Amino acid sequence: MKQSASSEAKRLRNIQLKVPADLYKVFRSVCLDEDTNMRAKTLELIESYARKRGNKRFIDMDKAERETFFGEATRKAIAKIHAAGLPTTHGDAQGIYQLFPDGHKEYVETYSQQERDGK
C-alpha cells in the first residue's frame, strides 16, 4: 500500500497560488455557476492551457516532432533578432557566418583558419 501511495505522489504535483481576493471571488462565482468545484476547474484550465493549439507534451513527442518544435522556435527567434536589426550567427560548409537582416552573409575568420593561413 505504501508503494502505491508513493508512486501516486510522484505522479501528482501540488500547486499553491496566491490569488487576489477580487479574482478569487469572480473565479469562485464562475465555478458555482458551472456547478463545479474550484480545484476541478483549475485543473481543467491548466490542462487546456498546456495542450493549447493541440500541441502534445514535449515528453510525448517523437524525435521528428521535437526537431520540428525546435526548428519553429529557432526560426521565430531569428526573425525576432533580425526585426531588432541585429545579425544572427550560423554555419555552413564554408564556415561560420553572421546573417544580417538584409540577407547578406559575413564569414567569420576562426582561430584554426588564422593558424592555417600563418597569421
C-alpha positions as CSV (number, residue, x, y, z in Angstrom):
1,M,0.0,0.0,0.0
2,K,2.8,2.4,0.8
3,Q,4.4,1.7,-2.6
4,S,1.2,2.6,-4.4
5,A,0.8,5.8,-2.4
6,S,4.4,6.9,-3.1
7,S,4.1,6.3,-6.8
8,E,0.8,8.2,-6.9
9,A,2.6,11.1,-5.1
10,K,5.3,11.1,-7.7
11,R,2.8,11.4,-10.5
12,L,0.9,14.3,-8.9
13,R,2.2,17.7,-8.0
14,N,0.5,20.3,-5.8
15,I,0.3,24.0,-6.8
16,Q,-0.2,26.7,-4.2
17,L,-1.3,30.0,-5.6
18,K,-1.7,33.4,-4.0
19,V,-4.7,34.9,-5.7
20,P,-6.0,38.4,-5.3
21,A,-9.3,38.4,-3.3
22,D,-11.3,40.0,-6.1
23,L,-10.1,37.5,-8.7
24,Y,-10.8,34.6,-6.2
25,K,-14.4,35.8,-5.7
26,V,-15.0,36.0,-9.5
27,F,-13.5,32.6,-10.1
28,R,-15.5,31.1,-7.3
29,S,-18.7,32.6,-8.7
30,V,-17.9,31.2,-12.2
31,C,-17.3,27.7,-10.6
32,L,-20.6,27.9,-8.8
33,D,-22.4,29.0,-12.0
34,E,-20.9,26.0,-13.8
35,D,-21.7,23.7,-10.9
36,T,-18.1,22.6,-10.5
37,N,-15.5,23.0,-7.7
38,M,-12.6,25.4,-8.0
39,R,-10.0,22.6,-7.9
40,A,-11.5,20.7,-10.8
41,K,-12.0,24.0,-12.8
42,T,-8.3,25.0,-12.2
43,L,-7.1,21.6,-13.3
44,E,-9.3,21.9,-16.5
45,L,-7.8,25.3,-17.2
46,I,-4.2,24.1,-16.7
47,E,-4.8,21.1,-19.0
48,S,-6.4,23.2,-21.7
49,Y,-3.5,25.8,-21.5
50,A,-0.9,23.1,-21.6
51,R,-2.5,21.5,-24.7
52,K,-3.2,24.8,-26.4
53,R,-3.2,24.6,-30.2
54,G,-3.4,20.8,-30.0
55,N,0.3,20.5,-29.0
56,K,1.5,17.3,-27.4
57,R,3.5,17.4,-24.3
58,F,7.2,17.7,-25.1
59,I,8.0,14.4,-23.4
60,D,5.4,12.6,-25.6
61,M,6.9,13.9,-28.9
62,D,8.9,11.6,-31.1
63,K,12.3,12.8,-32.5
64,A,10.8,14.3,-35.7
65,E,8.2,16.2,-33.7
66,R,10.9,17.6,-31.3
67,E,13.1,18.7,-34.2
68,T,10.1,20.4,-35.8
69,F,9.3,22.1,-32.5
70,F,12.9,23.3,-32.1
71,G,13.1,24.4,-35.7
72,E,10.0,26.5,-35.4
73,A,11.3,28.1,-32.1
74,T,14.6,28.8,-33.8
75,R,13.0,30.4,-36.8
76,K,10.9,32.6,-34.6
77,A,14.0,33.7,-32.5
78,I,16.0,34.5,-35.7
79,A,13.1,36.6,-37.0
80,K,12.8,38.5,-33.7
81,I,16.6,39.2,-33.7
82,H,16.5,40.3,-37.3
83,A,13.5,42.5,-36.6
84,A,15.7,44.3,-34.0
85,G,18.2,44.9,-36.7
86,L,20.8,42.5,-35.4
87,P,22.7,39.7,-37.1
88,T,22.5,36.0,-36.2
89,T,25.4,33.5,-36.3
90,H,25.1,30.4,-38.5
91,G,27.4,27.8,-40.1
92,D,27.6,26.0,-43.4
93,A,30.2,24.1,-45.4
94,Q,32.3,27.2,-45.9
95,G,32.4,28.1,-42.2
96,I,30.8,30.3,-39.6
97,Y,29.0,33.4,-40.7
98,Q,26.8,36.2,-39.5
99,L,23.5,36.6,-41.3
100,F,22.2,40.2,-41.4
101,P,18.6,41.2,-41.6
102,D,19.0,42.3,-45.2
103,G,20.1,38.7,-46.1
104,H,23.8,39.2,-46.7
105,K,26.4,37.0,-45.0
106,E,29.7,37.9,-43.5
107,Y,32.0,34.9,-42.8
108,V,33.9,35.0,-39.5
109,E,37.6,34.0,-39.6
110,T,38.1,31.4,-36.9
111,Y,41.2,30.7,-34.9
112,S,42.0,27.5,-36.9
113,Q,41.8,29.5,-40.2
114,Q,44.2,32.1,-38.8
115,E,46.7,29.3,-37.8
116,R,46.3,27.6,-41.2
117,D,46.9,30.9,-43.1
118,G,50.0,31.6,-41.0
119,K,48.7,34.8,-39.4
